[in-house]
Amino acid sequence: MGFTTFNDMLERAAMRVAEKPFLHWIDRDRRLTYERAAETSARVAGALAELDIGKGDRVGIFAHNGLDYITAMFGAWRLGAITSHINLLQADDLAYFAQDSTPSVLIYTHDMFPAIERDRQSMPSIRHYACMDGEQDGAADWNALVAAATPTPIADVSAADGAHLSYTSGSSGLPKGVLLAHGPTARATNCIAERLRLSGGDASLGATSPASSYGLVTNLLPGLHRGMTIGLMSRWDAARAWEVMDEHGISYLPANPILLSEFLDECRRRKGKPSRFRLAVSGGAPVPLELKQALAAELDIPLAESYGQSELGGFVALGRPVHEPEDRQAAIGPPLPDKEVRIMDESGQEVPIGEAGEICIRGGFMLGYWNRPEQTQEAIVDGWLHTGDMGTMDPAGYVSMLGRWSERILSRGRIIYPRPIEESLLRHPAVEHACVIASRNAEAIKAIVTVREGQSASEPDLLAHCVADERAPDKPTEVEIVAEMPMTATGKIGRMQLQERERQDG
């Protein structure tokens, strides 16, 4: 399989730029150099080894973004262990994730103690609890364990070994654990760094949870490849983010559409962007075209849209760090060189350029779904990962997403995909979020939207807007305005919840 492991990446970077800040924990203004990070990961590995953690064991991490989170990851990887990531927004389901991934140790922040105490008896695999903020009932002081430990050399870990176990959003069923290996993910993130033209002169601000693989593949590993200073923000605050980016010369902001929209509003309030800000990347949800256009027109910032899945350890497609011509702005971007991408029909044959089909990839994806061999075999057929997403590819190779196959709506004998209609609604200045589902009579198309604070719109207004929008070939038959949109832990709209609510109302 070749290439490298995450620990090799850190060790080599520490040789090149030992005294350069590697991690900057923005909330507490704490920094860790590359050399110190490598030393700390060796000591973390020693602490875990004393807890009888070895190759293949799972190390659960249930914590806020910060220095201890990242060094815990590298320490576990140093032993050949697998980090199992539990999103804080899914604390109510802690027992499910622990029962599924069976970690031997759980490292957490103190505010998660009530969830742990509630579920402790339902998590029998966990032999040790360690709190990052000091000793608690039934938990050791994590920092004391690390400080007292003897540094441990890197174990016999290969590029083919599993490293990062994160969970899908659960937007189309129970969350599934996705196991990513060192080598393919390292290769993919090197390609991402090249596509984005990142260099050692860049610095990032990462505000998404490390529990998702998105932060791994857009912030941590691409920055590590280039010897960047990588910013970590535990709790998002647009005003604070603007100030830190301006003060510390941060040039790169990987985020999601919601955070980027809030940041754009902050730039508008301050009548300008941070001094060295040059590039934004968005993932996790479709990017409204108006957001791309506003960042370009008002701030001269290209927004490189990414399209991937937890299963990839990288992206299917990624935009370029340039202002694209108008006829390409709605597309995501071309595939990356570590993966082969094809648009296929239901029989597994490639469709002609411009026609819709399922997006399939070959090369460099997950080892599989954790303890789900049958679902792994369903997803990977003849070496191709079937994403379940529908899309098109243009003559230049740019990929456009239409939506998941499971989200399609059959209306009067035609297949309707939600995304073009949702994008049409998002072009209305008052609409903040939009989700299109099948109405209770199955064949009708219903749009559910939220309205921006301080804005107003009526349901007839929004229907008329969609009818007048020539860029969207299909129109909703009904619009409902709601006060709040249900969201998953990874920042996606809870489409399943809305569809279930519609069935119950019917």
C-alpha positions in Angstrom: 0.0 0.0 0.0 3.0 2.2 0.5 3.2 5.9 1.3 3.5 6.6 5.1 1.8 6.7 8.5 0.5 9.7 10.4 3.3 9.2 13.0 6.0 9.2 10.2 4.5 12.5 9.0 4.8 14.1 12.5 8.3 12.8 13.0 9.6 14.0 9.7 8.0 17.4 10.1 9.6 17.7 13.6 13.0 17.1 11.9 12.3 19.9 9.4 10.7 22.6 11.4 11.3 21.5 15.0 10.7 24.9 16.7 7.8 26.0 14.5 4.4 26.0 16.2 2.4 23.0 15.1 -0.8 23.4 17.1 -2.4 26.6 18.3 -5.2 26.1 20.7 -7.1 29.3 20.1 -9.5 29.2 23.0 -6.6 29.2 25.5 -3.9 30.7 23.3 -1.6 27.7 23.9 0.9 26.4 21.3 2.9 23.3 20.8 5.9 23.1 18.5 6.4 20.3 16.1 9.3 18.9 18.2 7.3 19.2 21.4 4.3 17.5 19.8 6.4 14.6 18.7 7.8 14.3 22.2 4.4 14.5 23.8 2.9 11.9 21.5 5.7 9.5 22.6 4.9 10.2 26.2 1.1 9.7 25.5 1.9 6.4 23.9 3.8 5.4 27.1 0.8 6.3 29.2 -1.5 4.2 27.0 0.9 1.3 27.0 0.9 1.3 30.8 -2.9 0.9 30.5 -2.3 -2.2 28.4 -3.2 -0.5 25.1 -1.6 -2.1 22.1 -1.9 -2.5 18.4 -5.5 -2.7 17.2 -7.0 -1.7 20.5 -9.5 1.2 20.4 -8.9 4.4 22.3 -12.1 6.3 22.7 -11.9 10.1 22.7 -15.0 12.1 23.9 -13.8 15.6 24.2 -13.7 19.2 23.0 -11.2 20.2 20.3 -7.8 21.1 21.8 -4.2 20.2 22.2 -4.9 17.2 24.4 -7.3 15.8 21.8 -4.7 15.9 19.0 -1.8 14.5 21.1 -4.0 11.7 22.3 -4.6 10.8 18.7 -0.9 10.7 17.8 0.0 8.8 20.9 -2.6 6.1 20.2 -1.5 5.9 16.6 2.1 5.5 17.7 1.2 2.2 19.4 -0.8 1.1 16.4 -4.0 1.6 18.3 -7.2 2.9 16.6 -8.7 6.2 17.8 -12.5 5.9 18.2 -14.1 9.3 18.0 -17.4 10.2 19.7 -19.0 13.5 18.9 -20.0 15.6 21.9 -23.3 16.5 20.1 -24.2 12.8 20.3 -23.6 12.5 24.0 -27.1 11.0 24.4 -26.0 8.0 22.4 -22.6 7.5 24.1 -23.5 3.9 25.1 -24.3 3.0 21.4 -20.9 4.2 20.2 -19.0 2.6 23.1 -20.8 -0.7 22.5 -20.1 -0.6 18.8 -16.4 0.3 18.9 -15.6 -1.3 22.3 -12.8 1.0 23.4 -10.5 -0.2 26.2 -10.0 3.3 27.5 -12.1 6.5 27.2 -10.4 9.9 27.4 -12.9 12.7 28.0 -13.3 16.3 29.2 -14.9 16.9 32.6 -18.2 18.3 31.3 -19.0 14.9 29.8 -18.9 13.2 33.2 -22.8 13.1 33.6 -23.1 11.2 30.3 -20.4 8.8 31.4 -21.9 8.3 34.9 -25.3 7.6 33.3 -23.9 5.0 30.8 -21.0 3.5 32.7 -22.7 0.2 33.4 -23.6 -0.1 29.6 -20.0 0.2 28.5 -18.3 -2.9 29.8 -15.4 -2.8 27.3 -13.9 0.3 28.9 -11.3 -0.7 31.5 -9.9 2.8 32.1 -11.4 6.3 32.2 -9.1 9.3 32.0 -10.3 13.0 32.3 -8.3 15.7 30.5 -9.2 18.2 33.3 -8.1 16.3 36.4 -9.1 13.3 38.4 -12.8 12.6 38.7 -14.8 9.8 40.4 -13.7 6.6 38.6 -11.3 8.4 36.3 -7.6 9.1 36.4 -6.0 12.5 35.7 -5.0 12.2 32.0 -2.3 14.9 32.2 -0.8 13.3 35.3 -0.7 9.9 33.5 1.1 11.4 30.5 3.5 13.4 32.7 4.6 10.3 34.6 4.9 8.0 31.6 8.0 6.9 29.9 8.2 7.8 26.2 7.5 4.9 23.9 9.1 4.3 20.4 6.8 4.0 17.4 5.5 0.5 17.2 5.5 -1.7 14.0 2.7 0.2 12.3 2.3 0.0 8.5 0.5 2.2 6.0 -2.2 -0.5 5.7 -3.1 -0.5 9.4 -6.3 1.1 10.7 -6.0 4.4 12.5 -9.1 6.6 12.6 -12.6 5.2 13.5 -15.2 7.9 13.0 -19.0 7.6 12.5 -21.3 8.6 9.7 -23.8 11.4 10.4 -26.7 9.0 10.7 -28.7 11.1 8.2 -29.9 7.9 6.5 -29.9 5.3 9.3 -27.9 4.4 12.4 -24.4 5.9 12.4 -21.8 3.4 11.1 -18.2 3.3 12.2 -15.8 3.9 9.3 -12.3 2.7 9.7 -9.6 4.7 7.8 -6.0 3.4 7.3 -2.9 5.5 7.6 -1.5 5.1 4.1 -4.5 6.0 1.8 -5.5 8.8 4.1 -2.0 10.3 4.1 -1.8 10.0 0.3 -5.3 11.6 -0.1 -4.5 14.5 2.2 -1.2 15.2 0.4 -3.2 15.5 -2.8 -5.6 17.9 -0.9 -2.7 20.1 0.2 -1.5 20.2 -3.4 -4.9 21.1 -4.8 -5.3 23.9 -2.3 -1.7 25.1 -2.9 -1.0 25.1 0.9 2.5 25.9 2.0 4.5 26.2 5.2 3.7 29.9 5.1 0.0 29.2 5.6 -1.8 28.9 9.0 -5.3 27.5 9.5 -8.2 27.9 11.8 -10.1 24.6 12.3 -13.5 24.9 14.0 -15.1 21.6 13.2 -15.1 18.6 15.6 -12.1 16.2 15.4 -14.8 13.5 15.8 -15.5 13.9 12.1 -13.0 12.8 9.5 -13.6 16.2 7.8 -11.3 18.0 10.3 -8.7 15.3 9.8 -8.6 15.6 6.0 -9.0 19.3 5.6 -7.1 20.8 8.6 -4.8 18.4 10.5 -3.2 16.2 7.9 -2.9 18.6 5.0 -1.3 21.2 7.3 1.0 18.6 8.7 2.2 17.7 5.2 3.2 21.3 4.7 4.6 22.1 8.1 1.8 24.7 8.8 0.6 26.1 12.1 -2.8 24.4 12.7 -5.4 26.3 14.6 -7.9 24.5 16.9 -11.1 26.2 18.0 -13.1 24.4 20.6 -16.2 26.6 20.4 -17.0 28.6 17.3 -17.4 32.3 17.6 -17.3 34.3 14.4 -16.2 37.5 16.1 -13.4 35.8 18.0 -12.4 33.9 14.8 -12.0 37.1 12.9 -9.9 38.7 15.5 -7.6 35.7 15.9 -7.2 35.3 12.1 -6.3 39.0 11.8 -3.9 39.0 14.8 -2.0 35.8 13.9 -2.0 36.0 10.1 -4.3 33.0 9.5 -4.8 32.4 5.8 -6.8 29.3 5.6 -10.3 28.6 7.0 -11.8 25.0 6.5 -15.4 25.0 7.8 -18.9 24.2 6.7 -21.5 26.4 5.0 -23.2 27.6 8.3 -19.9 28.7 9.8 -18.7 30.3 6.6 -22.0 32.2 6.3 -21.6 33.5 9.8 -18.0 34.5 9.1 -19.0 36.4 6.0 -21.6 38.3 8.1 -18.8 39.1 10.6 -16.6 40.4 7.8 -19.4 42.6 6.6 -19.8 44.1 10.1 -16.1 44.8 10.2 -16.1 46.1 6.6 -13.3 43.7 5.6 -11.5 40.4 5.9 -8.6 39.4 8.2 -5.3 40.7 6.8 -3.9 37.4 5.4 -7.1 35.4 4.8 -6.8 34.0 1.3 -8.8 30.7 1.1 -11.9 29.0 2.5 -12.9 25.3 2.1 -16.4 24.1 2.8 -17.6 20.5 3.4 -20.3 18.5 5.2 -23.2 20.0 3.3 -24.0 21.6 -0.1 -22.7 25.1 -0.5 -25.2 27.7 -1.6 -23.9 29.3 -4.8 -24.7 32.7 -3.4 -22.2 32.1 -0.6 -19.4 31.3 -3.1 -20.3 34.4 -5.1 -20.5 36.7 -2.1 -17.1 35.6 -0.7 -15.6 36.2 -4.1 -17.2 39.5 -4.8 -17.0 41.1 -1.4 -13.8 39.6 0.1 -11.9 38.3 -3.0 -11.8 34.9 -1.3 -12.2 31.7 -3.4 -14.4 29.1 -1.7 -13.2 25.6 -2.7 -16.2 23.3 -2.2 -15.4 19.7 -1.2 -17.5 16.6 -1.7 -16.6 13.5 0.3 -17.9 11.0 2.8 -16.7 9.6 6.0 -15.8 6.5 4.0 -13.2 8.2 1.9 -10.5 9.7 4.2 -10.3 12.3 1.5 -12.6 13.7 -1.2 -14.3 12.6 -4.4 -13.9 16.1 -5.7 -12.5 19.4 -4.6 -12.7 22.9 -6.0 -9.6 24.8 -7.0 -8.3 27.8 -5.0 -9.2 30.2 -7.8 -12.3 32.2 -8.9 -14.0 29.9 -11.3 -15.9 31.2 -14.4 -19.6 31.6 -13.9 -20.6 28.5 -15.8 -18.5 26.3 -13.4 -19.4 28.0 -10.1 -22.3 25.6 -9.3 -20.1 22.5 -9.7 -18.0 21.2 -6.9 -14.7 20.7 -8.7 -12.7 17.9 -10.4 -11.6 14.6 -8.7 -8.3 14.4 -6.9 -5.5 12.2 -8.4 -5.5 9.6 -5.6 -8.9 8.3 -6.7 -10.6 7.3 -9.9 -14.2 8.7 -10.2 -16.9 7.5 -12.5 -20.6 8.1 -12.8 -22.4 4.7 -13.2 -25.8 3.4 -13.9 -27.6 0.7 -11.9 -25.9 -2.1 -13.8 -22.4 -0.7 -12.9 -21.7 0.8 -16.4 -20.3 4.3 -16.9 -22.9 6.7 -18.2 -22.2 9.3 -20.9 -20.7 12.7 -19.9 -23.4 15.0 -18.6 -25.8 12.2 -17.7 -26.9 11.5 -14.1 -25.8 8.4 -12.3 -24.3 7.1 -9.1 -20.9 8.5 -8.1 -18.5 5.6 -7.7 -14.8 5.7 -6.8 -11.9 3.3 -6.9 -8.7 3.5 -4.9 -7.9 4.9 -1.4 -11.0 4.6 0.7 -12.0 3.0 4.0 -10.9 -0.4 5.1 -14.6 -1.0 5.8 -17.5 -0.4 8.2 -16.6 -1.4 11.7 -18.0 -4.9 12.5 -20.4 -4.6 9.5 -19.0 -7.0 6.8 -22.2 -7.3 4.9 -22.7 -3.6 4.6 -19.1 -3.2 3.6 -19.6 -5.8 0.8 -22.8 -3.9 -0.3 -20.9 -0.6 -0.6 -17.7 -2.0 -2.2 -18.4 -4.0 -5.4 -15.5 -5.2 -7.7 -13.2 -2.7 -6.1 -15.5 0.3 -6.6 -17.0 2.1 -3.6 -20.6 3.0 -4.4 -21.3 6.2 -2.6 -25.1 6.2 -2.9 -24.8 9.8 -4.2 -26.2 10.8 -7.5 -24.3 13.3 -9.7 -22.9 14.3 -13.1 -19.5 15.0 -14.6 -18.9 17.6 -17.3 -16.4 17.4 -20.2 -13.8 19.2 -18.0 -14.2 16.5 -15.3 -16.0 18.8 -12.8 -18.4 16.8 -10.6 -21.8 18.1 -9.6 -24.0 16.6 -6.8 -27.7 16.0 -7.2 -28.4 14.2 -3.9 -28.5 10.8 -2.4 -30.3 8.0 -4.3 -32.3 7.3 -1.1 -33.4 11.0 -1.1 -34.9 10.9 -4.6 -38.6 11.7 -5.1 -40.7 10.0 -7.6 -43.2 12.5 -9.0 -45.5 11.8 -11.9 -43.2 9.1 -13.2 -40.1 11.3 -13.0 -37.1 11.1 -10.6 -36.6 14.4 -8.8 -33.5 15.2 -6.8 -33.7 17.6 -3.9 -30.5 19.6 -4.2 -31.4 21.8 -7.3 -34.6 22.8 -5.6 -32.9 23.5 -2.3 -30.3 25.6 -4.1 -33.2 27.6 -5.7 -34.7 28.3 -2.4 -31.4 29.3 -0.9 -31.1 31.9 -3.6 -34.0 33.7 -1.9 -32.3 36.3 0.4 -34.6 35.4 3.4 -34.0 31.7 3.4 -31.4 30.3 5.8 -31.9 26.5 5.5 -33.9 24.5 3.0 -34.8 20.8 2.8 -36.9 19.2 0.1 -38.7 15.9 0.8 -41.6 13.9 -0.5 -45.0 15.3 0.7 -47.4 13.1 2.6 -49.1 12.1 -0.7 -45.8 10.7 -1.8 -45.6 12.2 -5.3 -45.8 15.9 -4.3 -42.6 17.8 -3.6 -42.5 19.6 -0.2 -39.9 22.2 0.8 -39.2 23.0 4.4 -37.3 26.2 5.2 -36.1 28.4 8.0 -35.9 32.2 7.6 -33.0 34.3 8.5 -33.3 36.5 11.6 -34.5 39.9 10.8 -35.9 38.7 7.4 -39.4 37.9 6.4 -41.0 35.7 3.7 -44.3 34.0 3.2 -44.9 30.5 1.8 -46.6 31.9 -1.3 -43.6 34.2 -1.8 -41.2 31.3 -1.8 -43.3 29.2 -4.1 -43.4 32.1 -6.6 -39.6 32.6 -6.2 -39.0 28.9 -7.2 -41.4 29.1 -10.2 -39.6 32.2 -11.5 -36.1 30.6 -11.0 -35.1 29.3 -14.5 -32.0 27.7 -13.1 -34.0 25.0 -11.3 -35.8 22.6 -13.6 -38.1 21.3 -10.9 -40.4 23.2 -8.5 -41.8 22.4 -5.1 -45.6 22.0 -4.8 -45.7 23.1 -1.2 -43.5 25.2 1.1 -43.5 25.1 4.9 -41.7 27.6 7.1 -40.5 26.3 10.4 -38.8 28.0 13.4 -35.9 25.6 13.6 -34.3 23.0 11.3 -33.3 19.7 12.9 -29.6 19.1 12.4 -27.3 16.1 12.8 -24.2 16.1 14.9 -22.1 16.8 11.8 -24.0 19.9 10.8 -26.3 18.3 8.2 -30.0 18.9 8.0 -31.9 16.0 9.7 -33.7 14.9 6.5 -34.9 11.6 8.0 -36.5 13.4 10.9 -38.4 15.8 8.6 -39.5 12.9 6.4 -40.7 10.9 9.4 -42.6 13.9 10.7 -44.2 14.3 7.4 -45.4 10.6 7.4 -46.8 11.0 10.9 -48.6 14.2 10.0 -50.1 12.3 7.1 
